[in-house]
Amino acid sequence: MARSFGPVIFVHGGAGNVAPDLVELRRAGLRSAVANAWQLLAAGGCAVEAVEQAVKTLEDDPAFNAGRGACLNRDGEIELDASIMDGRNLAAGAIGAVKRIANPVTLARAVMEAGGPVLLVSEGARQFAAAVGIKECGADALVTERQRARWASLWEGNVERAGTVGAVAIDRSGHVAAATSTGGLPLKMPGRVGDSALIGCGTYADDRLGAASCTGDGEAIIKLALAKSALEFLQTGEDPMEAARRAVGELTVRTGAQVGIILLDRYGRIGVARNTAQMICACIRNDNTDPELFD
C-alpha cells in the first residue's frame, strides 16, 4: 500500500473525565498544538520536530497535566515524565521524575540526541539538563492555583484522574515519530515513574510499523507494553482503528484499567481508542489545515 497523501500530526490531551470548565480550553489547546506542529511539517520539517513542538505547546498550557499545570505528588511537588522516539532509526530518549523543567519533552529529545542512555531520572536528569544548557525554572513556576486546590481536595478524599499529553506524526518523507509527556497521577508517591517515560509502553515509533502514544493508568500500560503491542497488531493486517481498539480491549479485559491510545501506521492512517469517558484529540492530515477534533 503506497502512501498517497501529505504528512499527518495527531495529538491527544489525556484520557479520563475532563472538568466541564476545561473542555473548551483543552480543545483550543489541542488546536494550537496541531497547528504549530503542522507548520513545521508543511515546511518540510521532520516528524520528530513536529511531535516535540506539539507536546511543548501542551506542556506550556495550564489546561493539561504536563509541564505548567501538572498535578502535584504526595509532597505537593511537580515531578514530570516524558519520552520521544524517532521511527527512522529507533532512537529514543526519556526522562522521569524530574523537577523544575518547563518542557520535559525537550529534555527527553536532548537525551535521545546524546546517543547514550535512553532514560535518565531525577537528579541524573537534572545534571544532564544543566550540562546541555536546559535551564531550570523556579520551584513554583509550573504550579497553578487550580492544581494546588485540587491537591488539597484530593487529600480530603475526592477522587479525580489526571491525563497525559502526546503526539504522533508522519512527515513528507514517510518517517514517523511519537512523544508523550505527563505530570503523572495526583498524590503519586515521590519518585514514581509511569508509562510516559518508558519506550514501548507509553511511547513507540518505528518506520516499519507506525507510531503510538498512550494515556491513562500507567501501571497497567506498562504491564502490557501498550504502545508497542498496539503497533504490532498492524502486522496482522488490522487497520489502525482496529489495532487501537483491540489493544485497549485486551488491556481492559486483563486489568480493568482506564486507558486511551492514539496511533498511526506507516501509511499515515490514524487510529484512536479509549475506555474512558473522554479523550480529546486533534489531527491535521491530507494537507487540510483545518484541525479535526475527536472527543
N, C-alpha and C positions, 0 to 999 in steps of 0.2 A: 504494500500500500504506500503510495507516494504522498508526501505532504504537499497540499495544493493551496495553502493559504499562508498568510503572514504570521508574525510572532504572536505569542499569547502570554498574558500575565493574569494570574488568578490568585486572589488574596482572601484570607479568612480573618475574622476578628474574634474567634473563640467560640466554643460550644457551651451551652448552658442557658439558664434563664437570664435574660438581659433586663435590667431595671427599666421600666417604661420611659423614664426621662433620659435614658442613654440610647434608646433605639435610633432616633434620628441623628444623634451625634455620631454614633458608630457608622451609620450608613454614609454620612457625609465624610467621615474619616477614611472609610474604605474607598470611596470615590476618589478622594485626593491621592490615596496610596497607589491605586492602579493608574491614575492619570500621570503621576510623577514617574512611575516605572515605565509606562508606555512611551513617554517622551524619549527615554534612553533607548528603548528597543527600536522605536521608529527611526531614530538617528543612526541605527546600526550598532548600538551597544550590545554587550553580551548578556546572557541570561543571569550570570552571577551579579553583575551590576544592577540588573533590574530587581532581583529579589532583595538585594541589600537595600536598595532605595525604597522599595515598598515597605519593608519591615521597619526601616528607620523612620519613615513617616508615621507609622503607627506607634512606635516607641515614643515619639515626641508628642503624641496625642493623649491627653489625660483620660480620655473616654475608654481606653483599653488597658488591659493588665499586662503591660510591658513597658519598661523604661519609666518615664514620668507617669504617675498614676497607677503603678503596680501595687499589688496588695502587700500587706505587711506580715512578717513572720511572727512567731510567738513572742519574740522580744520587741516587737514594734519596729523592726528594721526591714529595709528592702534588700533582698538578695535575688539576683537575676540569673537566668539561664538562657543560652542561645546557641544556635548552630547554623552552619551553612555548608552546602555541598555543591560541587561543580561536576556535572554529569559527563564532561569531556574526558576527564582523567581520574575520576573518583576522589579528587582532592577534597578534603573536608577539614573544618575547624569548628571547635566548640568551646564554650566557657560555662562554668557552673558556680552558683552561689557567690557571685561577685557583687560587691557593693560600690556605690559611688561612680558607676559607669553609665553615662546617659544613653549610649547606644551600644548595647552589648552585641548586636549583630555585627557591628563594625569591628569590634574586638575579636569576635569569632572569625571574621574574614582574615584579620591580621594573623591569627593563629594558623589558619589554613595556608596562607601565602608564605609563612615562615618555613613550612615544609618539615617540621619536626613532630612533636606530639600533636595528636588530634584534639585532645581535651585537656584544658587547664582549669583548675578550680581555685576559688577562694584567694588566699594570699599569693599563690603562684601565678594566678591570672592577673592579680593586681600588679605584681612585679613585672610581668610581661608587658602589660599595658604601659607602664612607665617607660620601659625600655624602648618601645616602638613609638612613643610620643603621643599616646592617647591619654588625655588628661582626666583626672578625677574631678567630679563635681562635689559640691557640698553635701553633707550628710542628709540635709533636709530638702535638697533641690528637687528630688524626684517624688517626694511625699506630698500628696494632695490632702486637703481637708476632708474630702469625701472618703478617702481611704482611712484617715485617722478615725473618723466617725464609724466607719464600717468595722474597723478593728475593735473598737470599744463595744459595738453592738454584738459582734461575734462572741466576745468573752461573756456576754450576757445570755448566750445560748441560742442566738439566731443563727440559722444555717443558710449559707449562701455560697455558691460555687463561683470560681473565677475562671476566666478563659485564658487563651493564649493567642498570639497572632502569628501568622505565617504566610508564605508566598511560594508559588511555583511559577516557572516561566520557561518558555522555549524561544530562542532567538531566530533571526533570519537564516542563520547557518545550520539550524536544526539541533543546537546544543541546549540541554536542559539544566536547570538549577533549582534548588529549594533552600528555604531558610525559615527558621522558627525562633520565636523569642517569647519569654514569659516571666512574670513575677512569681509564678507557681501558685500553690494553694494558700488561702488565707490561714493564718495561725500555724503555718508549717513549722516543723522543727528546724531550728537554725542548722545550716549545713545540708539540708535536704536538697537533692538534685533530682529533677524529674526527667521525663522523656525528651523534653525540648533540647536538652544538651547531648542527647545520645543518638549518634548516627545509626540509622536503621530502625529506630524506634519512633521518634518524633519527626525526623527529617531524613529524606533519602533522595538521591538523584543519580541516574545512570543513563547515558545516551542510548543504551541498548533497551532500556525499559521505559523510563519516564521519570517523573519527579513527584514527591508527595510531602505534605506537611500535615501533622496531626494536632489535635487539641482534645482536652478532657482529662480523665483520670490517668495521670502519668504512670502510676504503678501498674495499672492494667495494660497500658500501651507498651510499657517496657517488656512485660511478660510475654507478649505475643509479637514483639518487634513489628508493630503495626504498619509503619510506612513501607518497609521492605516487603512484608508479606503481601500487602495490597498490590504493589507493583508486580510481584511475581505471578499474581493471578492473571495479569495481562498476557503472560506467556502461554496460557492455556487457550487463548483465543477470545477471552472475555473483553468486552469494550470497557472503557474507563468507568462508566456509571455502574456497570455490573460488578466490576472489580472492587470499587469503593463500597458498594452495598454488601457484597459478600464479606469483605474484611470486617466491616462494622458488625454485621450479623453474627459472624463467628465469635468475635470478641464479646458481644452481648450474651450469647449462649454460654460461653465458658466462664465469664467473670461477672456479668450483670452490671458492669461499669458503664458510665456515661462518657461517650467519646464522639468525635467527629473527624473527618478527613477530607482534604481536597487533593486531587492528583491530576496529572495529565500524562498522556502516553507520548511516545516518541514521534507521533504524527501530529501532535498538538491538540488532540481531543481531550476534553475535560471530564472529570468525574467528581462527584461530591456525595457524601452520605453522613448521616448523624443519627443518633438515637436520643437526642436531647430536644428540648422544646424549641430551641433556636440555635442557629449558627449563621450569622450574617456573612455573606461572601460577596465579592465583586470581581468581575472579569472584563477584560478587553481582548478581543480576538478578531480574526478575519479582517484586519485593517479598519475596523469600525471603532472610532474613538469614543463612542458613547458607551459608558460602562453598563454592563448587565449586573443586576443585583439578584442575589439568591438569599432567601430567608429560611 
